[in-house]
Amino acid sequence: MTDLVLVAGAWLGAWAWDEVAAELRAAGHDVHALTLSGLAERRHTQPAGQRTHVRDVVEEVERLGLREVVLVGHSYAGVPVGQAAGRIGDRLRRVVFVDANVPVHGESFLSGWPSGHARRTIDAQGGYWPPPGPEEYAGQGLTDEQIAHIVGATPHPGVTLTEPAVLDRPLDELPATYVKCLLDGDEPMPAVTALLGSDRWELVKLDTGHWPMFSQPGALARVLHEAAARPRPT
């Protein structure tokens, strides 16, 4: 079967993928959930910028000697994962963006949406972006226990959100699946909509919220299983 590298979004670590990873392993895949520098069990590592997170993904693929790998990025992690996908060359089978931001060359994660509050919070919190309070997760299909896990996660290194992306290869040239979670809005963001015009990209919709690894792990695992089975475009 296929190797998958799973990277969760802001505040989260490899632990966020536990249920999805179990489903994928039961289906025969080799799964490698990755915690980015500065988060979860790696929160005491070197100060992490976005380029550090791109290197985290590339180095994991190289360290494990992976071929025909599917890179999966959720939310914020779509930005470093999308950049890493263009840097691993013929090792890449497909990249999957799970309700994720996509990297835009020269722009940061915080570009393109009203981010003043986030920037002020990062400044006030010594360079870190803490998880929002429980009220911010209403209507996303999460249990109180799941919300508590996210709220109690690691504050996110702020510089990773403000550094501009650097694309070595246009994203529309990569074989990609975009998973849109409908409780977080019916339509993908404009940068994603533009990319979906490529014949190498496909759109999959899930009727759940922004954290499907918690709210619908089985459904998300099936989407990833099907994405991994797609032939590499010629």
BELCOR-V624220 format. One record per residue. D_CENTER is the distance of its C-alpha to the mean C-alpha in whole Angstrom. Layout:
BEGIN
d_center=[D_CENTER D_CENTER]
END
This chain:
BEGIN
d_center=[22 18 16 13 10 8 5 5 5 9 11 10 11 11 14 11 11 15 16 14 15 18 18 17 19 22 22 22 19 18 15 14 11 11 11 11 14 16 14 15 18 17 18 21 20 21 20 16 16 13 15 15 11 12 15 13 11 14 17 15 16 19 20 20 21 19 20 19 15 12 9 6 2 2 5 6 3 4 7 8 7 9 11 12 12 15 16 17 19 21 19 16 17 14 10 8 6 6 8 6 8 9 11 15 17 19 17 15 12 15 17 18 18 20 19 22 22 19 21 24 22 21 24 26 24 24 21 19 17 18 16 18 21 21 23 19 18 21 21 17 19 18 21 23 22 18 18 20 18 15 18 19 16 16 16 14 15 16 17 13 13 17 17 17 15 17 16 19 18 18 15 17 19 16 16 13 12 11 11 12 13 17 17 15 17 19 18 15 15 18 16 14 17 19 17 17 21 20 22 19 16 17 16 15 16 16 18 16 14 11 11 12 11 14 16 16 15 18 17 13 14 17 15 13 16 18 15 16 20 20 22 21 22 25]
END
